[in-house]
Amino acid sequence: DLRGFGNACAALAALHQAPIAPDLDEIAAPTLVVTGADDHHTDARMPGILLDAIPGASLCSIPQAGYAAPLERGPQFSAALLDWLASVGPQP
């Protein structure tokens, strides 16, 4: 919906004014940051901000996908997620 998209854009635009979430460094669970390689709607700094803030976070960029990578490239997204899950293994 356009209102929700507008709110998301406003939140992303505010990234340079305040941290996205000051307690991201407290995330202890394995974390995968997924982006669409052709995403022109999200601030290009967002993945780096998340990777820098979340200890041990990993990045996956889905080729030929934009903002909605899981919807645009479902099979590629699923394969990347399954590979990542296999790499982190079972967690306590």
KANOR-V892737 format. One line per field, one symbol per residue. psi: psi as a letter, one per 40 degrees, with the letter a starting at -180 (. if undefined). Layout:
psi: ???
//
This chain:
psi: iddddddddddddedediidhefdeeheihhhhhihdfhediheeddddddddhheiihhhhifibdfddddfdddddddddddddddaii.
//
